[in-house]
Every structure is written in C-alpha cells, then in structure tokens.
Amino acid sequence: MKRLFVNIAAILGVLGGLALANWVLTDGPRDMVGTLKTTQRDDVTLTYSTVAPDAGSPTHPQTIVMIPSLGRSASDFNELANQLALAGYASLLIEPRGMRDSTGLEPPEMTLFDLAKDVKQIVDVERRHAALLKPGEGSRPNIIVLGHAFGNRVARTFATAYPNQTAHTILIAAGGKVPIADRAREALLHSFWSFAPAFWREDEIRYAFFAEGNPIPDYWIGGWNISTSLMQVKATNATSSDLWWEGGTAPMLVIQALEDKIAPPEHTSDILEKELGARVHVVRLENAGHALLPERPNAIAQAILDALTLSH
C-alpha cells in the first residue's frame, strides 16, 4: 500500500508543476449542507459543517463525524447527513485541509495522527461551544466516526488515538493494506485530471469509482483537489498501517461494495472480518463501486441505522 501512495504522489506532483494543474486546483466542490464553520489549530484553518437532527425526530446522544475520500470534499456526505438527521442523528462534516483554503498543506512532518488531531480539534470545539455534541450517558463515548475510502484511514486513526471517545467506527469502501490493481490505480489518478477531455475522464471516474450502468453525479465529475490529495498521500506514507488498521476497540461497521475495483472485498472487508472477528459487522451491497455514497444512498443510511440500533 505504501508503494501505491508513493506512485500517486509522484504523478500528482508532476501535475502540480503544470500550468494546466491550475484548472484542477480550482475545480471546487459543491457546498456542504448544514452550518459552515471554521476553527484554528495552530496556523491551520479547519473547515467543517454541523448538521443538526431534524426538529421532529427523537435525538440521539451520539454525533456522527464524517471524513471524506482522497482529494474529495465532505460535501460528498450531504445526502447521507440529511438522511441521518431525519432519524435524529447530528453530524459533523469534516473538510480536509486544502479543500476550502491553502493552510496546513506543507508542514515538515505529517502523519495520519495529525489529521486525526484535526478531527479531535473540531470535536472539542463543538463540545465546548455548541449544543450539537451532547454528553454521552454517564462515561460512555459519544462519537461515531465514519470514513469513506481514504477517510477510513483517518477514521480508524481517530478511533485508535481516542478510544474513550469513539462509540462506533463506520467504514465505507475501506482499504489500506493491499495494493490497488494497476488499472484501477491509473483510473483513480486520471479522475483528478479535470483538464482532460470530459468523455475520456468520465470513463476513468466510472472505472475507478462506479459500478457499470450507475449514473455519475455532476459533483463527482468536479470537486477533485490535487493539493489536498498530495497532503493526504504524504500523511499516509508517513504512517504504518499497523498503527491504525484495527481502529481502536469500538464496534466496527464495514459497508462493502461488491463491484469496488479499488477496495474489493477480498482485499478489505474479508480481511477485517477475519482479523477482528465479532467486532466487525460487514454489509455487502450489490450494484455499487468505490464511490458507493451516490450509488446506494438509502441502503447505506439503513445499514448505519440498523448497526447503531443494535449497538445501543
């Protein structure tokens, strides 16, 4: 897996030196739902959004913290956050460094634990200054940390670093141990090339992220950020997967797309199930690829609600 991210870093780095890369870097994401906020961690501006539970629903003491995929915005979670709000869950949508501004992209040293600290900073701010994060019952942890694709690494790192705050870990399109197949890796890289012909690039995005026949939303054609992805690759390369793979001690839900070319079951959920045993519950979804969120939104929301109901 380290070889994979080294290769990605090399190719994206070359692109970053091209004039055409300016188009990539300004290929901005859609807006996040909820209330947009910022906080400072040293000299880094952290951006996030709070999504409150629906006023007509019974509220839950846990808050779901959502961390997006490589070079992607937390706005990818808009639909999921709204669905979970209807069921009474508050959410924090964590925007990665570089997505909305340029701070925090080139520190001399960075690991996944630094990105987990970004998440912790936001959680602490909301706990101090907002009513969104309610205290858990007694001393029970009240954070449900959720990661999509690359975000699953940060989610598991957070759960490892802060086990006393993590009530549940949810991984959508998990990965991190087995190298991606060559063709899928190429298609992943090409997804960032917004200067390329649209018809060609859309085929690459489909190959890497979507099951055959599923529509690609406009916001998945756009919203790819090379600067953010380079920072995330750097943090991944500096962090052994052994340090975060087990994701703490909380119950773990893994939502697995059966047509995922980047993180197929035999490389991801099957391994987690075998290694972590009864702590892991896997929900396998047909007709979905690595994107998953725009492909099977209702099934994902239901899988999450079912798992959280069982764990209460």
C-alpha positions as CSV (number, residue, x, y, z in Angstrom):
1,M,0.0,0.0,0.0
2,K,2.9,2.4,0.6
3,R,4.1,1.8,-3.0
4,L,0.6,2.8,-4.2
5,F,0.7,6.1,-2.5
6,V,4.3,6.8,-3.5
7,N,3.2,6.3,-7.1
8,I,0.2,8.6,-6.7
9,A,2.4,11.2,-5.1
10,A,4.9,11.1,-7.9
11,I,2.3,11.5,-10.7
12,L,0.2,14.1,-8.9
13,G,3.4,16.0,-8.1
14,V,4.3,16.3,-11.7
15,L,0.8,17.5,-12.5
16,G,1.2,20.1,-9.7
17,G,4.0,21.7,-11.7
18,L,2.0,22.1,-14.9
19,A,0.1,25.2,-15.8
20,L,-2.9,23.0,-16.6
21,A,-2.9,21.9,-12.9
22,N,-4.4,25.3,-12.0
23,W,-7.6,24.1,-13.5
24,V,-7.5,21.1,-11.3
25,L,-6.8,23.1,-8.2
26,T,-9.8,25.4,-8.8
27,D,-12.1,22.5,-9.6
28,G,-14.0,23.3,-6.5
29,P,-16.5,21.1,-4.6
30,R,-20.2,21.8,-4.1
31,D,-21.3,23.4,-0.8
32,M,-21.7,21.3,2.3
33,V,-25.2,21.1,3.9
34,G,-25.6,22.4,7.4
35,T,-23.9,25.3,9.1
36,L,-20.4,26.1,7.7
37,K,-17.8,26.8,10.5
38,T,-14.1,27.2,10.9
39,T,-11.7,26.8,13.8
40,Q,-7.9,27.3,14.1
41,R,-5.4,24.6,15.1
42,D,-2.1,26.4,15.3
43,D,-1.7,28.1,11.9
44,V,-4.2,25.8,10.1
45,T,-7.7,26.8,9.4
46,L,-10.0,23.8,9.8
47,T,-13.4,23.9,8.0
48,Y,-16.4,21.8,8.8
49,S,-20.2,21.8,8.8
50,T,-22.6,21.0,11.5
51,V,-25.9,19.2,10.6
52,A,-28.4,19.2,13.4
53,P,-31.1,16.5,13.9
54,D,-34.4,17.1,12.3
55,A,-36.7,19.1,14.7
56,G,-39.4,16.5,14.5
57,S,-37.3,13.4,15.3
58,P,-36.1,11.9,18.6
59,T,-32.5,12.9,19.1
60,H,-29.6,10.5,19.9
61,P,-26.7,11.3,22.2
62,Q,-24.1,10.3,19.6
63,T,-22.8,12.5,16.9
64,I,-21.6,11.1,13.6
65,V,-18.3,12.5,12.4
66,M,-17.8,12.1,8.6
67,I,-14.4,12.1,6.9
68,P,-14.2,12.0,3.0
69,S,-12.2,10.3,0.4
70,L,-8.9,11.2,-1.2
71,G,-8.9,14.7,-2.5
72,R,-12.7,14.9,-2.0
73,S,-14.9,17.2,-0.1
74,A,-17.1,16.3,2.9
75,S,-20.0,17.6,0.7
76,D,-20.0,14.0,-0.7
77,F,-21.8,13.2,2.6
78,N,-24.6,15.8,2.1
79,E,-27.3,13.3,1.3
80,L,-26.3,10.8,4.0
81,A,-26.1,13.5,6.6
82,N,-29.6,14.7,5.7
83,Q,-31.0,11.2,5.9
84,L,-29.4,10.5,9.3
85,A,-30.7,13.9,10.6
86,L,-34.2,12.7,9.8
87,A,-33.5,9.7,12.1
88,G,-32.3,12.0,14.9
89,Y,-28.5,12.0,14.4
90,A,-26.3,15.1,14.4
91,S,-23.4,15.1,12.1
92,L,-20.0,16.9,11.7
93,L,-18.8,17.0,8.1
94,I,-15.0,17.4,8.3
95,E,-13.5,19.2,5.3
96,P,-9.9,18.1,4.7
97,R,-7.0,20.6,4.7
98,G,-6.7,22.5,1.4
99,M,-10.2,22.0,0.3
100,R,-11.5,25.5,1.1
101,D,-8.2,27.3,1.7
102,S,-4.5,26.7,1.4
103,T,-3.4,26.4,5.0
104,G,-1.8,23.3,6.5
105,L,-0.8,21.6,3.3
106,E,3.0,21.6,3.7
107,P,4.1,21.0,7.2
108,P,7.6,19.5,7.5
109,E,6.2,16.3,9.0
110,M,2.7,14.9,8.9
111,T,1.1,11.6,9.7
112,L,-2.5,10.3,9.8
113,F,-2.4,11.0,13.5
114,D,-2.1,14.8,12.7
115,L,-5.2,14.5,10.6
116,A,-7.0,12.7,13.4
117,K,-5.9,15.6,15.7
118,D,-7.7,18.0,13.2
119,V,-10.9,16.0,13.7
120,K,-10.4,16.0,17.5
121,Q,-9.9,19.8,17.5
122,I,-13.3,20.2,15.7
123,V,-15.0,17.7,18.1
124,D,-13.6,19.6,21.1
125,V,-14.7,23.0,19.8
126,E,-18.2,21.8,19.2
127,R,-18.4,20.1,22.6
128,R,-17.3,23.4,24.3
129,H,-19.3,25.9,22.3
130,A,-22.3,24.2,20.7
131,A,-25.2,22.1,21.7
132,L,-24.6,19.7,18.8
133,L,-22.4,17.3,20.7
134,K,-24.4,16.1,23.7
135,P,-22.7,14.4,26.6
136,G,-22.8,10.6,26.5
137,E,-24.8,8.7,29.0
138,G,-22.5,8.6,32.0
139,S,-19.0,8.0,30.8
140,R,-20.0,6.3,27.5
141,P,-18.2,7.6,24.4
142,N,-20.5,9.6,22.1
143,I,-18.5,9.9,18.8
144,I,-19.4,7.7,15.8
145,V,-16.5,8.2,13.4
146,L,-17.2,7.5,9.8
147,G,-14.8,7.4,6.9
148,H,-15.2,6.9,3.2
149,A,-12.3,5.4,1.1
150,F,-9.2,7.4,2.2
151,G,-11.2,8.8,5.0
152,N,-11.5,5.3,6.5
153,R,-7.8,5.6,7.4
154,V,-8.3,8.8,9.3
155,A,-11.4,7.4,11.0
156,R,-9.5,4.3,12.2
157,T,-6.6,6.5,13.3
158,F,-9.0,8.7,15.3
159,A,-10.6,5.6,16.9
160,T,-7.1,4.3,17.7
161,A,-5.9,7.6,19.2
162,Y,-9.2,8.4,21.1
163,P,-10.8,5.1,22.0
164,N,-12.6,6.6,25.1
165,Q,-14.5,9.0,22.8
166,T,-15.3,6.5,20.0
167,A,-18.6,4.7,20.3
168,H,-18.6,3.1,16.9
169,T,-16.5,3.1,13.7
170,I,-18.1,3.1,10.3
171,L,-16.0,2.3,7.2
172,I,-17.5,2.9,3.7
173,A,-15.2,1.5,1.0
174,A,-12.5,0.5,3.4
175,G,-8.9,-0.2,2.3
176,G,-5.3,0.3,3.3
177,K,-3.4,-2.9,3.3
178,V,-3.4,-4.5,-0.2
179,P,-2.1,-2.5,-3.2
180,I,-4.7,-1.4,-5.7
181,A,-4.7,-3.2,-9.1
182,D,-2.8,-1.3,-11.8
183,R,-5.7,-0.3,-14.0
184,A,-7.8,0.8,-11.1
185,R,-4.9,2.9,-9.8
186,E,-4.5,4.6,-13.1
187,A,-8.2,5.4,-13.3
188,L,-8.0,6.8,-9.8
189,L,-5.2,9.2,-10.8
190,H,-7.0,10.2,-14.0
191,S,-10.0,11.2,-12.0
192,F,-8.1,14.3,-10.9
193,W,-7.3,15.4,-14.5
194,S,-10.0,17.9,-15.0
195,F,-8.1,19.4,-17.9
196,A,-8.6,16.2,-19.8
197,P,-11.4,15.7,-22.3
198,A,-14.7,15.2,-20.4
199,F,-15.7,12.0,-22.3
200,W,-12.4,10.3,-21.5
201,R,-12.2,11.4,-17.9
202,E,-15.7,10.4,-17.2
203,D,-14.9,6.9,-18.3
204,E,-11.9,6.9,-15.9
205,I,-14.0,8.1,-13.0
206,R,-16.6,5.4,-13.8
207,Y,-13.9,2.6,-13.9
208,A,-12.4,3.6,-10.6
209,F,-15.5,4.5,-8.6
210,F,-18.8,3.4,-10.1
211,A,-20.5,0.2,-10.9
212,E,-21.4,-0.4,-14.5
213,G,-24.5,1.5,-15.5
214,N,-24.8,3.7,-12.5
215,P,-25.1,7.5,-13.2
216,I,-22.2,9.7,-12.2
217,P,-23.5,12.9,-10.5
218,D,-22.1,16.2,-11.7
219,Y,-20.5,16.8,-8.3
220,W,-18.4,13.7,-8.8
221,I,-17.1,14.9,-12.1
222,G,-15.9,18.0,-10.3
223,G,-14.5,18.6,-6.8
224,W,-11.1,16.8,-7.2
225,N,-8.3,18.6,-5.3
226,I,-4.7,17.7,-6.1
227,S,-3.2,19.8,-3.3
228,T,-5.3,18.1,-0.7
229,S,-4.6,14.6,-2.1
230,L,-0.8,15.2,-2.0
231,M,-1.1,16.2,1.7
232,Q,-3.1,13.1,2.4
233,V,-0.7,10.8,0.5
234,K,2.2,12.3,2.5
235,A,0.4,11.6,5.8
236,T,-0.4,8.0,4.7
237,N,3.2,7.3,3.6
238,A,4.5,8.5,7.0
239,T,2.2,6.2,9.0
240,S,2.5,2.5,9.2
241,S,-0.9,0.8,8.7
242,D,-0.1,-1.4,11.7
243,L,-0.6,1.7,13.8
244,W,-4.3,2.3,12.8
245,W,-5.5,-0.9,11.0
246,E,-7.6,-2.3,13.9
247,G,-9.2,1.1,14.5
248,G,-9.3,1.1,18.3
249,T,-11.7,-1.1,20.2
250,A,-15.2,0.1,19.3
251,P,-17.7,-1.9,17.2
252,M,-17.0,-1.6,13.5
253,L,-19.4,-1.5,10.6
254,V,-17.9,-2.0,7.2
255,I,-20.1,-1.2,4.2
256,Q,-18.6,-3.1,1.2
257,A,-19.4,-2.5,-2.4
258,L,-19.3,-5.8,-4.3
259,E,-18.2,-4.1,-7.6
260,D,-15.4,-2.0,-5.9
261,K,-12.3,-2.2,-8.1
262,I,-10.1,-0.1,-5.7
263,A,-11.0,-1.9,-2.5
264,P,-12.6,-5.2,-3.4
265,P,-14.0,-7.5,-0.7
266,E,-11.1,-9.9,-0.7
267,H,-8.6,-7.1,0.0
268,T,-10.7,-5.2,2.6
269,S,-13.8,-6.4,4.4
270,D,-12.9,-10.0,4.2
271,I,-9.6,-9.3,5.8
272,L,-11.1,-7.2,8.6
273,E,-13.8,-9.8,9.2
274,K,-11.1,-12.5,9.6
275,E,-8.7,-10.5,11.7
276,L,-11.1,-8.7,14.0
277,G,-13.9,-11.3,14.3
278,A,-17.1,-10.5,16.1
279,R,-16.2,-6.8,16.5
280,V,-16.8,-6.3,12.8
281,H,-20.1,-6.4,11.0
282,V,-20.0,-6.3,7.2
283,V,-22.8,-5.2,5.0
284,R,-22.3,-6.1,1.3
285,L,-24.0,-4.1,-1.3
286,E,-24.5,-5.1,-4.9
287,N,-24.6,-2.6,-7.8
288,A,-22.0,-0.3,-6.2
289,G,-18.4,0.6,-6.7
290,H,-15.8,2.6,-4.7
291,A,-17.9,5.8,-4.7
292,L,-20.8,4.0,-3.0
293,L,-22.4,7.1,-1.4
294,P,-24.1,8.3,-4.6
295,E,-24.8,4.8,-5.8
296,R,-26.7,3.2,-2.9
297,P,-27.6,6.1,-0.5
298,N,-30.7,4.6,1.0
299,A,-29.0,1.2,1.6
300,I,-26.0,2.9,3.3
301,A,-28.2,5.0,5.6
302,Q,-30.3,2.0,6.5
303,A,-27.2,-0.1,7.2
304,I,-25.9,2.6,9.5
305,L,-29.2,3.0,11.4
306,D,-29.5,-0.8,11.8
307,A,-26.0,-1.1,13.2
308,L,-26.4,1.8,15.6
309,T,-29.7,0.5,16.8
310,L,-28.2,-2.9,17.6
311,S,-25.3,-1.3,19.5
312,H,-27.4,0.8,21.8
